[in-house]
Amino acid sequence: MATFEVVAECPETRARAGLLHTAHGSIETPVFMPVGTQATVKGLTQRDLAEELDVRILLANTYHLYLRPGHELIRRLGGLHGFMSWDRAILTDSGGYQVFSLSDLRKITDDGVTFQSHLDGDRHVFTPESTIDVQMALGSDIMMALDECPEYPVSHEYARESMHRTLAWARAGFAHYRRRMAERVAPQSLFPIVQGSMFADLRRECAGQLVELQADGYALGGLSVGEPRPLSLEMVEATEPVLPPDRPRYAMGVGMPEELPEYVARGVDMMDCVLPSRNARNGCLFTSQGRVIIKHTRYKDDPRPVDENCACYTCRNHSRAYLRHLYQAGEILYAVLATRHNLRRYLDIMYEIRHAILQGQFPKYLKAVRAVPVEVE
């Protein structure tokens, strides 16, 4: 089971540094989790992740792995850890977000969701119980309860209905989880997900009822679904005081580099996002001075590294001019080098945040981050 301890707090904000202990190692928090949707972080090997980047926990996607290659196959081959040769911690989402994002291919009932595979059109059903069974077969250290993630915007009436459905699913999922855990020894934790769209009263109500489950941690879902960024942060602010201070808080699907310390300042301990790898492949590189859009002509003969303050493999060995050439030529190596760099930047930010909290300098750090331009000038 995952356990959590707070080792330092910022008295001027809600930021804290902690340790999340799992069966596959301890993780320093705040932590950013790279997304390995299909049991791989696109463009990187497990050796890159463990040795070059020292990633301690990554995320895999239940929906995609359920459809291909199948959770039972993965179970027979040693669970996700054995299947993908990864001996560090893994968090799996419930698959709910992917199901709900395919709005033309699914039907929601109080019992669960019927959906069509985006691969072959076959019909499948996710229930609060079945998603637990799938994740247990995957063998992840931290599992997520099935939730309904409404689009933005929705009415208060629909958000309330959806939130109550998420609560009912969480209760059913936890009852099934505890029955299953009584039959086995596998140390897997289950986090429920706070929903309520962009309505603070619903967020607080949902969080208050989920706390009764006495979970090992709590997630904040339904963020980064098209709403203005300040609204996302408002929802975190509304929810955080309701959640138990001795459990980790996980903001799902966030965020841009400049947003990471903002979430931490509001009490978030864990984050994940596809932006480092996706934006890398699309030509956007994150640096300590802002974003570099590598296709711009001004980088055509630029001999400098992407970020002179970065010591990653990409910055140690390659120029902006070379990376631009690879990008323009459509070479696979570009995506590899760019992804390495972007993930390094995200992990460096989390290290900087944690160090600032431990040194009592987080407000100063936050002020400095807010002064950095979005794009390199």
N, C-alpha and C positions, 0 to 999 in steps of 0.2 A: 504494500500500500504506500501511496505517496504521503509523506509528511512534510510539514513546512515550519520553518522557524524564522522569525524576524531578528536580524542582527543589528540593524541601525535604522533610525527614522529621522526625517527632516522635520524639525519643529515648525517651520514656516510654510510647509506644504504638506501634502499627504504622501509624499514619496517615501519609500522604504527599501532597504536592501535585505535580502533574505537568502535562505538555502532551501531548495526543494529536493527532498531525498526520495529517490525511486530505487527500484530493484536493479536498475542499470546505471546507477551512479547518482551523485549529487549535482545539482545545477545551481549556479549562482544566479540570483535574481536581483534586479529586473533582467529578463531574458527575452531575446528575440529568437523565434523558432523558424528556421528555413522550411519552406514548403516542399515536401517530396510527394507530390500528388499520387504518382503511380509507383511508389516505392523507389523513387529516384528524384534527386534534385537536378533538374534539367541542366545538362552541360558539365556536371561535376561527378567525380567518382567518390565512393565512400572514403577513400584515402585522402582526397582533397578536403573533405568535410572534417575528418577526424584529425589529420596531421597538420594540414596547412591552416585550417580555420578553427580548429579545436571546438567544433560544434558539440554540445553536450545533449541536445534534444532537438529532434525534428518532427515535423508533422506529416502524416500520410492520410490519404482520403479514402474513407470507407466506401462511398458510392462507387468510385472508379475501380477499386480493388475487388469489390463484390461482383461487379460485372465482368471484370477481366484482371487477373486470371481466375478469380473465385476464391472466397475465403477458406473453403475446405481444402483446396490444393495448397494454399499458403500454410494452413495448419499442419498438413501432413509433412511439409518441408521445413518445419521448425518455427512456424510463426513468422511474422515480419522480420524479426531479428535474424533468424537463420536464413530466411529466403533472400534477403538483401545484404546479408553479411554486415550487419550493423550491431555492435555490442553496447551502444549507448541508448539513452532513453528515446521513446517514441510516444507521441500523442496522436490519436486518431480522432477525427471528427465523426459525427454520426451519419454524415451523408445527407442530412436534412437540407442544408443550403443548396447543394447541387440539385436535389429533387425539386425544390421550390423555385429555383431559377429557371427550370424548364417548364414554364407556366402552361405551355400548350400540350404538355405530355403527361400531366398528372392530375389526380383527383384526391382531394383531402376529405377524410371523414374523422369522426372522433376516435376511431380505432387505429388510424394510421394513414398512410399515403399509398395509393396505387399509381404506378408510373410506368412509362415506356422507356426502355433503354434507348439512349441516343446512338447506340452502336448498331442494333439490329431491329429495334421496334418491339422486342418481346416485353410482355407485361410482367411487372414485379410488384411486390408489396413490402413496404417497410412499416413495421409496428414498433412501439417503444421497446417491446421485448426482443424482436428479431434483430434490431440494430445492436443490442447488447450481445446477443449470441454471435453475430458477425464479428464484432470487435474483440470478443473473447477468443475467437478462433484466430484472429490476427495477432493476438498476444501483446497488444500495446500496453505501455505502462499506465497511460491515462486515457480513458475513454470519455466520449461525450454523449449525453442523453439526447434523444430525438427531440427536436423543437420545430416550431413553425416560424420561419423567417419571412415576415411580410415585406412586400416591396415598399418603396417610399415614393410618394406619400400615400397614406391610407387614413380613413376616418377613425376617430376615437372609438366609435362603436365597433368597427372591424378589428382594430388593434386590441380592444378588450377581449373580444371573442377569441382571437388568435392567442392572446396571452393566456387565457384560461385553458385553452387546448394544450398549450405548451406545459402548463402546470400539471394537468391531468396526465399527460404523457410522461412527465418527469416522475410523478409518483408511481405510475405503472412500471416504468423502467427501473426505478430503484427497488421496488418490491421484487421484480424478477432478478435483478442483479444480486440482491442479498440472498435470494434462494440459491442462485447458481454459485455464489461464493462460498456458501455453506457446504457445497459438494466438492470443492476443489481448493487447492492451495495457492494457485497463481495470484501473485500480489498486484492486482490491477485496481486502479481507482476510477471512479466515475464522477464527472463534474456535470451538474445541471446548468442550463443556460437561461440567463435572464433575458426576457423579451418585453415588448410593450411599445414597439415602434419609437416614435420621438415624443412620447408623452411621459413626463416625469412622474405623474401620479401612478401610471400603470407600471413603470419600471420599479418604483418603490414597492408597490403591492406585490409584484411578481417576486422580487428579491426577498421580501419579508416571508413569503410562503415557502420559497425554496430553501431558506435557511433552516426550516423545520426538518429538512431531510438530513441534516448534519453530514453534509458531503465533505470530502477531502479538499475540495476547492470549488470555485464558482466562476462561470464564464459569462461574459457580456456579449450577447449576440445581436444581430440586426443592425450593426454599425457598418459604415462604408457601403451602404446600399443606394447611394445617390443623394443622400442628404448633405446640406452644407456642413463643412468640417466643424465649425463652432457648435453646431447642434449635437454632433457626436460627443464632443467633450462635455456639453451640458448634461447629456444622459448619463455619462460616467459619474459626473459630480453628484447627480441626483441619486444614483444607485449605491455608490461606495459606502456611505455611512450606514447603510442597512446590512451590509455584508460583514461576516465575522472577521475581526482583525487578525486572527491567527490562522487564516486560510488564504491560499493564493487566489488572486483575481486575474482572470485571463480575458483580455479584450481581443475578440476574434476578428481577423482580417484587417488589421491596421498595422502601419500606416506609412506615410511619407517620412523621410528621415527627420525633418524638422518637427514632425508630430510626435515622435517617440518620447522625447522628454516631457511633452505636454501630457501624455497619458500617464506617465510615471508620476508626474506632479499631482495627479488626481487619484493616486492609489493603485494603479495597475502594476502587476508583477510580471505578466507574461503577454507576449504579442506574437502574431504571425502575419505574414502577408506575402503574396506572390510578386510584389513590386520589385524587389531587388533583381530577381531573375528575369521577369517579364520585361521590365524596363531596360535591362541590360541588352536583351536580344533586340529590342526596338531602338537601340542607339542612344539611350539615356544613361549616363554614368554619374553616380553620386559622389561628391567630393566634400572635403572639409570647407571648401569655399563656395559650394553650391553645385548645381547640375551642369554637366558638360554634355551638350548635344553633339555627338561625335561626327555627324554628317556635315556639320557646318564647314564651309570652305576654309575658314581661318585656321583650321587644324590640319590642313593638307600638308604643310611642311613644318609642323610644330614638333620640335625635338624633345619637349618636356614630357615627363610622365603625366598620367591623368591627374594625379594628386601628389604633389611634392611632399605632403605630410604623411603619406601612406607607405607602409613597408610591405604591402602584399606582393605576391609573385608578379602580377601584371605590372605594377608600378615600378618594381625593381628592374624589370627587364625590357619593357616596351614603351615606345613613345606614343603620343597622341597621333602623330602622323601614321605610324604603323597600324594602330587600331582603326583609324579612319579608312585606311586602305583595305583592311580586312573586311570592314563593314560594307564598304562600297562594292567590294568584289563578291560579297555573299559567302565568305568563307566560314566554315564551321568553327574554326579556331577563334574567330571574333567572339562568338557567343560564350565560349569557354572562358576566355580571358576576361571578358566584361562581367560575366556572372561571378567569377572569383572576386573581382574587385568590388562589385556592388555588395556582395554578402560580407566581405571584409569590412566595408564601410559601416554596414548596419551593426555588425558585431562590435566594432570599435566604439560606435555611439553608445551601445549598452554598457561597455566597459567604462567609458568616460562617465556615464550617468552613475553607475554603481560606485565608482571611485569618488565622485563628487559627494554622494550621500555619505559614504564612510568617513570622508574628510570634513564633513560639515560645510561643504561648499556648493551644495546643489542650487540654491537660489542664484548665486553668482554665475554658475554654469548655465542655468536656464536663461538668464539675461543675455549672456554672450551668444547663445544659440539663436535667440530671437533676433539678433542683429545681423546674422549671416544672410546675404542675399539668396534668393531662390536659385538663380542661375549665375554661373561664372561670368563676370563682366569682361 
